[in-house]
Amino acid sequence: MQALKVKLLSPLAKVFLDEEPFADPCTQCSSVLKSELLSFQISVSLPIELGVSGQQVVCTVQSPLLPYLRLRLLEQVPVAMPSYPAHTDGDYLSQKSGLFPDLLLPIPKGGIHLMAGRWRTLWVDLDIPCDAAAGVFPIDFTFSDTQGNLLDTLHHEVTIIDQQLPPQKLLYTRWFYCDCLADYYQTEVFSEKHWQIIENFVAAAAKRGINMLLTPLFTPPLDTAIGEERPTVQLIGVTRENGSYSFDFSLLERWVTMAERCGIAYFEMSHFFTQWGATSAPKIMAAADGKYQRIFGWDTASDSPAYRGFLAAFLPCLTQELHRLGIAGQTYFHISDEPNEHHLELYLSHKKFLEQYIGEFPCFDALSNYAFYEKGAVACPVAATDHIEPFLEHEVKPLWAYYCCGQNVDVSNGFIAMPAQRTRILGIQLYKYAIDGFLQWGYNSYYSQLSMELINPFLYTHADGVFPGGDSFLVYPAPDGTPYESMRLMLFFHGLQDLRALQLLEKYKGREYVMQLVEEGLNVPVTFKQFPRSADYLLLLRNRVNRALAALPV
């Protein structure tokens, strides 16, 4: 047997090509609930002392759990901007540009190419169904060369606990960009090919816990330079004749049907006013005066009589359609993204106007200033995680949380260069504070800042040098119109599973018991800014939770 270096690792290890990882003792005894996804990693290296430049290695698996198992290659991606140089807390893997693990790819048909002295990593998922048998099950990995010669083996055991992970209660959205998909795949907006690509990406989002979908009634006025336009992705057909409006909702109906087929339960309507101040109307296209043209946009004051007249005609028709489609009870509305105190008067004016038509629906927007909420502007605030303390102190309910590029010091986030535990810890924080929902702005944004041009996300993970690597997207566009998942997507999903496991244990043992487990042995309580920075904390906590669940009567 030719020696390889093979190491079993938890999903919280980020392995660099040229750094030997430490074997993780917390991974030796994996346990998982029914209806839960268990992940771990196997890092493999060809010893440099063998004197060969490289070798193809084939990994085969034998296990009773094989029907539930998926094996992928965790590939390195370039991260030219790991963090903002002037805004960091030191809790990053590196602040130097380089290659970081993130992209999850199918295993190449010819095997994994090992480079001497370099580490390649396999990502292993076990997707345990609700009807799986409980017990302890072996998994045996065999590594061979392309001629079938045995190189090494690895044995692991997984315990399936006879408890089922409950459904997700948290509402969760990552903003979805149809225009980026049309541009990247060079297809006509809402062509059949575009619809299929959209569905592929929506289904992948729903599979990983995203249960709310940004719905482009009109082209979303997000991350757009003043005076510029994003490509038109408008679900509502608008006709204006002799000053009167009529609306076609057929594309909206198709959108809702598609989303529900994928597993989406909630819908957030795109914003009625532009970002960072609500000063203008979004781009709206219509058949007007005998041609298809833009009738509203940056040149339309948001409180102009013309635009308000349009909304007064549109919104009663829209709400009637939402009821007809059966989603009125699962629909949320936005006014404008990230307003602040300077925009309060105009925002309140818009809110008062809209309440005449959509008062029955929840309205929510991302904001950082508690005073803005205190003035009654937003009934359901989405608070930035580094400014959420006043909302928590005043016991605001309902309360959502969000992060974006600005949440780069002290708090959790999903940048590629952050340690894995810093991404996953959010599930524990959401549990402690009973947060109702979570929002992040970039599921699949493949544009540069302010949507000026399309970028290649495989090369420019920083949106052309403006955001820390990975901030603007969570999935990569595969050649066949499906998304490649990222390690960050999986880490966040594991955090959601932690949240659900804690909620399950609370059902049996009570909240006080669960919080004692969460904060056992800690010098300070968990907050959004203070939390254990080690992977061991999360791994050991889940082991304690799983043991407590396993001890319950079935």
N, C-alpha and C positions, 0 to 999 in steps of 0.2 A: 504494500500500500504506500503510495507516494503521499507524503505529508502535505496537508493544507492547514492553514490556520482558519478555524471555524469557531465563531462565537455566537452564542444565543444572547439576544438583547431585548429589552423591553421596547415598546413603541415610543418611549421618551428619550431614546438615544439618537443623536444626530451625528452620523459617522462621516468624517471627511476622508477623502481618498488617501491622504498621506499621514493619517493619525490612527494608531492602533487603539481600538475601543477597549474599555474595561468590561469584562463579563459582568453581567448584572445578576446578583444572587436573588433579587426579588422576582426574577422571571423563571426561576427553576420550578416553581409550583404555580402554574397558571390556573385560574378559576374563572368561570363565566356563567352568567345566568341564561336561561332560555330567552329567546328573542333578543339576544345581545350579540354584538360583533366584538370578538376578541382579536387583537392584533399583537404581533411581536415581530422581531427582526432577526435575521441571520446574516452576519457579516463574514465574508470569506476573503482570504488573501493567499496569494501564491508566494511562498517565502523567497525573498530575493537571493538567498544563498544557494538556491537551486541552479542559478545561472542561466535561466531561460527567460526570454523576453515576455512571453505570454502563453496562455493556454485557454482553449474552450472547455468549459465545465458544464456538465448536464446534471441538474438536480431532479431526483425523483422522490416521490413521497408514498409511503404506505401507512395507512391508518383507517380505523373504522369511521373516522370523521372526514375522510377524503371527500365525500359529496358536498361538504360544507366549506371546503378549503379552497383558497385562492392565493396564488403566488405571483408576485410582481417584482420588477426590478426598480429599486429606488435610485433614480438617476440624479446626478449633480447638475445644477443650473448656475449660470453666471449671475452674480449679484454685485453690480458695480457700486451700489449705494446701500450698504447694510442698514444704516441709520442716518439720521440727521447729525452731522458732526458736532453741532453746538447743543444738541438736545439728546442726551443719553444719560443713563444712570449706571452704566457699567454692566448691566445684566443682559448682555448680548454675547453670542458665541464669538463674534469678532466684529470689529469696526473696519476691518480691512477688506477691500474688494477681493473677490475670489469665487470659487466654486462651492456651493452649499447644497446639501441634499434636500430635494423637494418633489421632483417629478416622478410619478408612479407610472411605469410602462409595462406592457406585456413582456413576458420573458421571450427573448429572441429564439427563433426556431432552432438555430444551431447551437444554442447554449449560451452561457454567460462567459464573456471574454474577461479573463483575469489578467491583469498586468502585474508583473513581478513587483512586490513591495507596495502595492496599492490595494485598498480595501473596496470591495464591491458589496452592496447590501441588498438582501432580499427582504421584501415586506410580505408578511404572511397574515392573511385574514381568515378567521373562522367565523362564519355567519351562522349562528346556532338558531334553528327554527324553534317555534313554540312547542312542537310535539317531539323534540329530541329526547332521547332517553338520558336520565341522570346517571352519573357515575364517573369513573376515572378512565380515561382513554389514552392510549399511546399514539404518538406520531413519530415516525422514523423517516429521517431525511438521508438520502444517499447521494454522494457526489462522485461522479465518474467522468473520465475523459470521453471524447467522442468515439473511441474504440470500445467503450464499455469497461475499461479498467477502473477498478474501485480506487478512489482517492481518499475518501473520508466519509464518516457517518456522524449523525447527530440524533440523539433520542430526546424526546420531550413528552411530558404527560400533561393532560388538561383535564380538570375536573369540571363537569357540568353540574351545576347546582339545581336542585328541583324547586326553583322559584322562577317566575317569569317577570322579566323587566316590563314595567307598565308603559302604556302609551305616553308619548310626549305631551305635556301640558303647555310648555313654553311656546309662545308665538315667536317665530323666527323668520326674518327676511334678510336676504342679501340681494341688493338691487341687480336686476336682470336687464341686459342691454341687447335688444334685438338688432339694433343698427350695427353693433360691433360684429355680430355673427354674419349679417348680410355682407358687410365690407370684407371681413376676413376670408369668407368662403366665396366671395365674388358672385353672389347670387342676388336676384331681384327680390326686393322686400316683399314678403308675404306671397312669394311664389311657392309652389308645392315643395320644392327643395328647401326653401327657407323654413317653411312650417315644420318639415321633418327634422331639420337641424335644431330648431327651437325646442321641439318636443324632446329630442335627445338630451339637451342641456337641462330642461326643466325636470325631466325624470331623474337625472343624476342628482339634481339639487334636492328633490323630495326624498330620495333614498338616504341622504345624509342629514335629514332633520329639518331642512328648509320647508316650512309648511305655509308660507305666505309669499305671494308673487306680485311684484311690481307690474302693474297693468297699464300699458301705454294708451290710455284713451286718446291722448295727443302726444306728440313727441316730447318725452320728459325733459323739462328745462333744468337739467343737471349737468354740472361741470362743463358749461358752455361759455365760451368767450363772449363778452358783450358785443352785439352786432353780428355775431357769427351764428351758424346753424349746424345742428347735428342732422344726419340723414333722416328723412321723414319716416317714422314708424308710428302710424296713426291708425288705431283700430276703428275709430268712429268715422263713418262717412257723413260729410256735411254738405248740404246744398243750400244756397241762399238765392231766393228768387223774390224780387220786388220787396226786399227788406225783411222777408220772412225766412225762417230756417226750418229745415226738415233734416232728419237724422236716420242713418242706416246703421243698425247694430249687428249686422250679420257676422262681421269679423270678431266683434266682442264675444258673441255667442260661441264662435268656433274656438276662441282663446280659452273661455271658461271650460268648455267641454274637454279641450286638450289638457288643461291644467288639472282638472279633477281626475281625468284618466291617469295622469302621472302621480297622483297622490297629494296634490295641493288642496288645502282646506280653506285658506283665507286669501283675500284679494285686497291689495292696496292700490287705490286709484292714483295715477300719476298727478303730480303737483299742479295746482291751478295757476300758480304764479312763479316767477323766476326765483332762482336761488339767491341767498345772501341779501335779502331785503324786500322781496316781493314787489319790485318796482314795475315789472312789465308782465304782459301776457305771454304764455308759451306760444311756440309756433303752432298755428292751426291752419290746415289746408282745407279748401272747400271748392266745390263747383259753384262759381259765382260769376255773374255777368258773361256767361257763355264760355268760360274757360276754367281749368283747374289752377288755382293760385293760392298763395299765402294771404290770409285775410287778417291775421293777428301775429304779433311777434315782438321783438325788442322795441320796435317803434310804437307800440301800443301801451299807453299808460295803464297800469293794472286796475286803476279805479275809473277808467274812462267810461262814459255812458255806453259807447259802442260795445265794449267787451262785457260790461255788466248786463247789457241787453241780450248778448249772446248767451251768457250763463243762465239768465232768467228763462230763456227758451229751452236750453239744453238740459239743465239739471232735473226738472220734473220728468222729462222723457227718460233720462238716465235712471233715476230712482225707480221708475215704473219698470224698466227693463231689468234692473237688478232683482226686483221682486219676482218678475216672470221667470228669470233664470234660477231662482231659488237660492241666491247667494247674498241676499240683503243682510241676513244676520251674521255673515262672515266677511263683510266689506268694511274697509277703513279708508278714510280720506286724508289727504295732505293739503295744506295751504301753501307753505313755502319752506324750503329746507334751510336749517341753521339761521333763523332770525336772531337778532339781539336787541338790546334795549333801545338802540337808535331807530329800530324799525317798528317799535311797539304801536304807535298810533295808527300807522297804515295797516299793520297786521290785524289789529283789533277791528278796524273798519271792514277788512275783508271777512273776518270771522263773523261779524254781525250780519253782513250781507248773505253769506253762504248759509247761515243757520236757518234762514227762511226756507231753504230747499233741501238741505241735508242734515237738519238738526237731529234726525233720528239715528244718524250714523256716528260712530266714534271718529274723532279727528285727532291725528297725532303728528308731531313734527320733532325733528332732532334739534336740541338746544342745549346751551351750557349755563344759562343764567337763571338762577332760581327766581329772581325778581320778575323776570318775564312771565314765568308761570304764576307767580303770586298775584299778578295783575289780571289773571283770568284769561290769558291769551290762549293757552293750550290746556284742554281738560286731561289729555293723556300725554304727558311729556315723555320724550325720549332723551334721557340725560346722558351726557358724555361721562364715561366712567371716571375721569379725573376731576369731574365737577358734580358728582352725584351726591356727595355728603349732605348738603342742605335738604335735598329731596328726601333722603332717608331720615334725617333728623325730624322732619315735619311729617313723616309717615305718609307721604303722598301715595295715593292709590287711585287708579292703576299707575304703574311706573314701569317704563321700559328703560333699557340701557343701550348705549352704542359706543363704538370706537371707530376711529379712522386714523389717518396719518398723524393727527395732532396728539393722539394719546400714545406718546412714545417714551414717557418717563414714568417710572414707578408702577404703572398699571399693566394689566394683561393686554396682549395684542397678538396678531398673527403674522408678524413680519418673518420672513424666511430666516433672518439672522438671529432671531430670538430663540432661547432654549425652548424645547418642546413643552416642558412643564409650564412655562409662562403662558402658552396658548391654552393648554388644557385646564388650568386652574380656574378659568372663568366659570365652569360648571359648578364648582363648589361655592363661588361667590354668588352666583345667581340663586343657588339654593338658600344660602344663609339669609339673604335679604328678600327672598320671595319675589324676585323680579318677574314681571308678567310677560315681557317680551324682549327680544334682542334684535338690533338692526345694524347692518354694516353696508357700506356703500358699493362694494365691488365684488360681485360674484364672477363677472366675465367682462370687465372693462379692458378692451384692447386698444384704447386710444391714449395718446399723450395728454398731458394736462390741458384742460379746457377743450378737449376733443378736437384738437387741431389736425391730427393726422393719425392714421393707423400705425400701430407698432407691432413688432414680432415679439410676443410674450416669452418665447423660448430664449430670446437673446436679451431683451430689454425688460427685465422683471421690475424695473423702477419707473415704468411709464415715461421713458426718455429722460430720466434724471431728475424727477421731481418728487417721487414718493419712495420711502424705504421699500426695498425689494419685497414684492408679494402683496403690497397693500391694495392694489387695484384689481386683483383677480385671485380666485381660489381654484380655478380649473384651467387647464390648457386645452387649446383646440386641436384635436387629433385630425389627421388627414381625411378620415372617413365621415366627418361631420358629427362625431361624438366627442365628449370631453374626456381628456385624461385627468384623473384625480391628482391632487397634491397631498403630500404628507400633512400639510397644514389643515386641509379639509378633514382628513381622518382624525387629527388631534382634536380639532374642535368638536367633531362628532363624538369622540370618546368623552369629552367634557360633558356633552349633553347626556350621554349614558350614565356618567357619574351622578348627574343631577337626578335622573330618573331612579337610579338605585337608592339614593338617599331618600327620595320621596316614598319609595316602596318600604324601606325600613321604618320610616316615620309612621307609616300606616299601622305598623305592628307595635313599635316601641315608643312612639311619641317623639316630638321635636327635640325636647331637652336631651333625650338619650342620644339622638343622632348628632346634635351639636357637640356633645361631650366627646364623641368619636372624632368629629371634624377637628376639634381644637385640643385634643389630647396631646400633652407634652409640649405644647407651644408656649413660648415666652410671652407672645402678644396675640390677641385674637385676630382671626382672618378678617381683613377688610379689602376694599378694592385696591388700596395702595400698599397694604402690608399683607404679605402672605409668604409661606415657606418657598424658598427658591430652589429646593432640591427635588429631583425626580422621585427619590425614595419616599417623600411625604405622600405623594399621590398614590404610588404603588402600594405602600403599606396601608394607607387609608382604605383603598378598595379591597385589599385583602381582609381588613377588619370588618368592613361592611359585608363582604361576601360570607365570611365565617358566621356573622350574626344572622344573616338570612338563611344560611344552611342549617342553623340550629333551630329554626322555627319549625313547628309542626306543619306538615304538608296538608 
